Every structure is written in structure tokens, then in C-alpha cells.
Amino acid sequence: MAERGAHLSSASLERDDRPSIFEVLAQDSLMASVRPALQHAVKVLAESSPARYGGLWRWFDEIYTALDLLLQHHFLSRTSASFSENFYSLKRVPPGAGGRLASLGLPRRQRWRSLLLLALLPYLRAKLEGLLGRLREEDDFSIRVPRSACGRLCRAFLAAWPFCSMAWEGWVFCQQLLYVFGRARHHSPLLRLAGVRLARLTAQDIRALDLKPTAASTSASPLSAGEKLRHFLSTAVGGVAVSISTGLSVGVFFLQFLDWWYSSENQGTIKALTSLPTPPPPLHLDQPELPVGKSECPLCRKARTNDTALATSGYVFCYRCAFAYVKAHQRCPLTGYPTELQHLIKLYCPEG
């Protein structure tokens, strides 16, 4: 009877600390809105000064993922939660550890699983979607049917990807429905893969987090050089994490607004180009002097074939030259403005 009573009390405790669907969806949307908002801000900087901020735009995914890894690792090891989960006073609980304090951090296995799913999986998905976008653009611009095995495989993958994405979104939606009706302990399949569930922070958790000492204050002996470096890095990452958390507390509405603005601005196929500054005249460019002939391509220095203009700058090139350069560098070869393949405009001039 005592064992049965303990089982019932632990089950009721698990039901009491179970967050609502609104809380878990709110913390999911927080990190989902941070990335596009920051990406839009970096894009504006790159368009205003391509020479200074162009590299930041080109390596945005890698820089963001590195910062996200540091941020998520700090919160997982100190609060047993991701950044957004801690923002909404939630924690991750391993199976069979319902009374575990959040200040102890996640066990090593669950922590590394959570870190990979929180930071690396979105990076891989962003890279895959970017690759699919380039393959789709190449497929739209191509006028030949692929005959190689690689070409046929790419076309089959492009055709199957929407169905794979739809199946994943359907799985997540069904999991959320089961969570709403109390039939599932996880609202997302990623939590099941990480081997944790979400729970609300208790009063003991909050008290323990507020009173949690640092490694330097608990150590009576002097620290070695390696321990000092580790403590300095931990303190620096912790300070950055706290600063970001405090800043988000004030600017979460601003981030949501930027997310909305970014999404509404890019509804069309061609992005808004009127906001770009007027390109400087060719004489003031740092590039080699342009050809004298009006019918010559600035890249290959030969007579243009299949005249193609870049919508971001207005300069005209050969289609083959412009396509190869934009595909490799994602910018205009003369002005340096961020450019994509969809900004190539074919010009059809009547023969005189």
C-alpha cells in the first residue's frame, strides 16, 4: 500500500508540474523568432555596407550556431533548461527524476542530446533548405532534362522533400494534440529523442538557482591556470547569457515585430529592391575599369551573349557569367550588393 501511495503521489506531482500547451508553444516561438530577426538585421547591415558586413552575412549561420551552442550549453548545465525554456520558468526533467533540482543541471547524456537537437539540428535544417533552394532555382533556370544519375537523384529529392516536410509537421501536430488531451508527456518529438520532459520550476528550484554558488567561491584551494581559464570562460558566457535574457525581457516585442516585418517583406518572388542605395558610377568603383564597348560583358570582357541584368544593381552581363558568379558569391560582381539567382533578369532585345 505504501508503494502504491508513493506511486500515486509522484504521478500527481508530475501532473501538477506539467506546463500548459500555451507555455510550451510560447517558448518554442521565442527562439524561432530570434533567428529571422537577427538575420534580417544582419542583412540590412550587409546591404548598407557590403565591404564591412558582407562576411557577417555570408557566415551568419555558422556564427549564430556557435553563439547558440554556447548559450544553450550554459543554460542546460546551470538551469536544466534551454534559453527559451528558462525564460518561461520551465526545466527539463530526465525520466525517473521528478524531484531533481534544476540547479544541478541535466545529466551528461541528456545534456548533450539536448544540445545537439537545440543548436545543431536547426543549423543542418537551414543548410539543407538553402541547398534545396539553390537546387530548385537551378532546376527552374535549366532547360535540359538531367540525364546523369546525380541529376535525377536531385530532382527526385526536390520532389520528395515537400512530402517529408509535411509528414514531419503532421507528426508534430499530432504530438501536440496528444499532449493537449493528456495522452502524451511530450509536446514535441525532439524532447522524446532527447530523453527528457518539460516541467514547471518549483519554489525549491528558484531558491536553489538564486543561491547557487560559483566554482571559485566554493573552492578553498587556489585555482590552477586551466581552472582559472575555465572559470573565466564560464563567467563570460554566463554574463552574456544573462545579458541576452535581460535584453529579451525588454525587447521581445521588438523581436516579434522584426520577425513579422521580415516575413511580410519577402512574400513576393523578388525581394523589395527600392530600399537599396543607388550604385555608384563605374568610375568610382574599386573594380578594374569597365570595357569601353557597350555590348561587352564586364566579367568575361567579350561580346555579351544572352544579355542578363542584375535587379540589385542594374548592370548587364552574359547570362552564363552572371549565373556562375552569383551562384558562387551571392553578390553583384561590381557593387557587392547581396544578390541571388532570382535577381537575374533576362533581356530580350529586338534585332536591329
N, C-alpha and C positions, 0 to 999 in steps of 0.2 A: 504493500500500500504506500509506503514511504517513497519507493522508487517511482510509482505511478504519479504521486503528488508532485515530486520533483520534475517529472516529465511535463506535467500539465502546467506547472508554474513557468518552466523555461519556454514552453510553447506560447503561453500568454504573453510573456515578456517579449518574445520575438514578434508577435503580432502588434504589440504596443509600440515598439521602436521602428516599425515598418513605415517608411515615408510614403506620402501620397503620390499619385501619378503626376500631379501638378509639380511637386517638388523635384522629382527626378527628371521630368521633361524640361523644367526651367534650368536645371544645372547642365543638361545636355545642350540646350540652346545657347548658353553663355559662351562656352568655348567655340561653338560653331559660328558665333557672330564675331569673335575676336579676330580670327584669321582673315576673313574677307575685308574687315575694316582696316586692319594693318596693311593688307595687300593693296587696298585702294590708296591709302596714304603714301605708301612707297611708290606706287605708280604715278601719283601726282608729282612727287619729288623727281622721279626719273624723267617725266615729260618736261618739267621746268628746267632741269639741268642734267642732260644725258651724260655729259662727261664726268660729272661728280657722283651722281647717284645711279648711273646705268648698271654698274656692277651689283649694287644692292638689289636692284630689281631682278637681274638675271639669276642671282643666287638667293633669292628670297626664301624658297622652300627649304634650302639647307640651313640658312641662318635661323629661320623660325623653328625648325625641328630641333636644332641644337639648344636653343633657348627653352623650348618646350620640354626637352628631356631634363634639363637642369631644374626647371620649375616643378615638374611633376615628381621628380625623384625627391626633391626637398619635402614636398607635402606628403608623399606616400611614406617616407621614412619617419616623419615627425608627427603627422596627424592621422595616419592610416586612411587618407583620402586623397583624391586628386585636387587640383586647384579649385575647380568649379564646385566639386562636392563639399570641400571645406568652406567655400564661400556661402553655401546654403546650409551649413551646420549638419552635414552628413558625414558618415565614415564607412569604410569598407570592413566587413567582418568575415574572417575565414570560417569555413564550416566547423561547427562544434566549438566555437569560441565566442558565444554570445555575450559573455561578461568581460571580454578583453577591453582594456582601456585604449583609447585612440592614441594616447601619448606614447605608447610602446611601439607604434609603427606596425606596418604589416610584416608578417614573416617573410623571409628571404624569397621563397618560391613565389608566393602570391605578389610580392612587390615587383619582381622582375617581369612576371607575366603582365601585370597591370601596366607597367611602364612601357612595354613593347606595344600593347594594344592601345594605349592612350596617345603615344607620340609617334612611333614608327609606322603603325598601320595607316593613320591619316596621310603621312608623307608618301608611302607607297601608293596609296589610292590617288593622291594628287598627281604623282608622276605618271601613273597609268592612265588617268583621264587626259593628261596633257599629251601623252603618246597617242592615245586614241583620237584626240582632236587633230593632231598633225596627220595621222594616217587617213582620217576622214577627209581632211582638206586635200591631201594628195589624191585621194580617190575621186573627189569631186572635180579636181582640175585635170585628171588624167582622162585621155580619150581612147586609151587602148585597154583591152581586156587582159588582165595579168595571166601569163602563161606559166610562170615558174611556180614551183611548189610553195615557196615563201610568200609570193603574191597572193596565191589562192588561200593560203592559211590566214594571212592578214585580213583578207576580205571576209572569210568565214568568221574570224574573231570579231570584226566590226559588226557583222550581222547578229552574232550571238550575245554580244555584250549588253544590249538593252534588256534582253530577257533575263540575263544573270542579275543585272541590277534590279529589275522588277521582282525577281524571286527573293533577293535579299531584303528589299524594302517590305515585301509582303510578310516575310518571316519576322522582321522586327515589329510590324504592326500587330501580327497575331500574338507575339510575345507580350506586347503592351496590353492587349485586350485580356489575356490570361492574367496578367498582373493586376489589372483593374478589378477583376472578379475574384481575386484571391486564389487563383489556380496555379500561380507561378510565383517563385521567390525572386525572380529577376525580371526586370523590365526590358533588358537588352541581352542578346546572345553573347555579347562581349564580356559581360560580367560572369556569365556561366563559364566561358573559356578561361577567364582569369581565376576562377575558383573562389569568388567572394560574393557577398550580397551587400546591399546598401541598408544602413540603419541610421536613425537619428542620434545625434550626440546627446549623452545624458549629462546630468549635473556633475557627476563624478568625472566624466571626460573633460568637461570645460574647466573644472577646478584643477585637474591634473595637467592640462595643457597650459594653463596660466602659471602654474607653479613649476613647470618642467625646467630643471637647471641645464646649463650648458656643460659640455665636456670639460672645459677649462676650469669652471667653478667647482666641479666635483673631484677634480684630480688634486691630490695633496703634493705629489712629487712634481718637479719641474718637467716641462714637456720637451721632447726632443725636436729636432729641426723638422722631421717629417710630420710629427703630430702638430707642430705649430702651423705648418703649411696647410695641413688638412683642416685644422680649426679655422684658419683664416678664410679658406675657400668656403667652408660650411657657413661661416658668419656672413661672408659676402653674398652667397646665394640666398641665405635666409633674409638678409636685408633687402635684396632685390625682390624676393617673393612677397615680403610684407609690403614693400612699396607698391608693387603691382596690385596686390589685393586691396590696399587702401585707395589707390587710384581708380580701380574698377568700382569700388563702392561709390565714388563720386561721379565717375564718367560712364557708368553702364548704359545710361540713356543715350549718351553721345555715340557709343559704340553701336548700339542698335540703330541709331539714325544713319550712321555711316554704312552699316550693312544694308539698310533699306535703299539708301541713295545709290550704292554700288550696284545693287540688283536692278533697280529701275533704270539706271543709266545704260545698262548693257542688254536691254531687251531685244534690240534690233540686231541684224546680222553685222552691220557696220557700226562700230562704236562712234560716239559723238566726236567729231573732229574739229568743230568750231572753237573749242576751248584751247587748241594748240596754238602757240605763238607762230607768227609768220616766219618762214625760214629766211635766214639772211641771204643776201645776194651771193652768187658764186665767188665773187672776188674776195669776200671776207671769210671764206671757208678755209679750214686748215688742211683741206684735201688738195691733191695735185690739181693744176689748172684744168678746167673742163675743155673738151675738144672745141675747136672753132666751128666746125661744121654743125649745123642744126640737126642733121639727121644721124649723128654719131652717138653711140651709147657711151655714157661716162665710165662704164666699168670695163668693157672689152675694147673700147676705142675703135670700134668698127661700125659700119653702117647698121643701123638698128633693124632688127627683124622681129615681127610680131610686137609692135610698139605697146608698151605697158607702162602706165603711170602708177606711182605710189600715192594713195589717197592722203597719207600723212604729210607729204612734202610737196607733191605736185611734179616732181622730176620724172622724166620719161627714160626708160631703159629697154633693152631687149627683154623679152619675156623670160628666156632661159637664164639670163644673167640676174635679173631681179628675183626670180623664184629661188635660185640657188643661194643667193646672198641672204635674202630674208629668212629662208629656212634655216640657214646656219647661224645667223647672228641676231635675228628678231629685231632689227632696226634698219632705218634708212641708211644707205651707204654714204650719203652726202651730209645729211643733217643730224644723224644719230638719233632721231625720234624713234621710240618704240613702235615697231611695225610687225604685223602678222600677215600670213598669206592671204587672208581675206581682204586685206587692203590693196591688193593688186587689181588694177582696173585695165582691162584690155582696151586699146584704142583702135578703132576701125576707120581708117582714112580712105576716102574715095580716091581712086587713081586719077591723077590729073592728066 
